Amino acid sequence: MITRAKEILAGAKDKMSHAVTHLDEELKTYRAGKANPLVFNNVMVDYYGSPTPIPQVASVTTPDAKTLMLQPWEKKMIPVIEKAILDANIGLTPSNNGESIRCVVPPLTEDRRKELLKKAKAAGENGKVSVRNARRDAIEALKKANKEGMPEDLQKEYEQLVQKETDAFTKKVDELVAAKEKEMMTV
């Protein structure tokens, strides 16, 4: 029975870890006034009939803190990538020289900062919900295992361990959101 309880705890920990990792990746795509190649990860282009993220059809570099440079692997992709960037409405205006595409990152306005902050806090709340859902699933599994013969004291012990993990991962979510908030408010 103790191995079953350990499996439940490990499964919950894994789900919570995935939730925090997902939040971290999502927050990285929020543009905070400086050039970050990850802003293009969710921008799709039509590449031979299938939607493909920009980083898979072009190399994305940051020659300086305020500029993003895209070097498409095929020249015919330049207008397609430009259109995708404009359609994505990520606040960047592409310009090309026939070889590559440059995007100068404008400084964030106060309104845009507040909007991004709301998005970051909402993403953080979604991360916390995912962590709490993992906790709920683990506690339900422990209760079910108790009905199938797991000793009650073992169930209670592992419920406390699940709660400790929940608290730790919730704290990580708060730290990620606070760090992003600080980054966005730095002018």
Buried (B, 14 or more C-beta within 10 A) or exposed (E): EEEBBEEBBEBBBEBBBEBBEBBBEBBBBBBBBBBBBBBBBEBBBEBEEEEBBBBEBBEBEBEEEBEBBBEBEEEEBBEBBBEBBEEBEBBBEBEBEEEBBBBEBEEBEEEBBEBBBEBBEEBBEBBBEBBBBBBEBBBEBBEEBBEEEBEEEBBEBBBEBBEEBBEEBBEBBEEBBEEBBEBBBEE
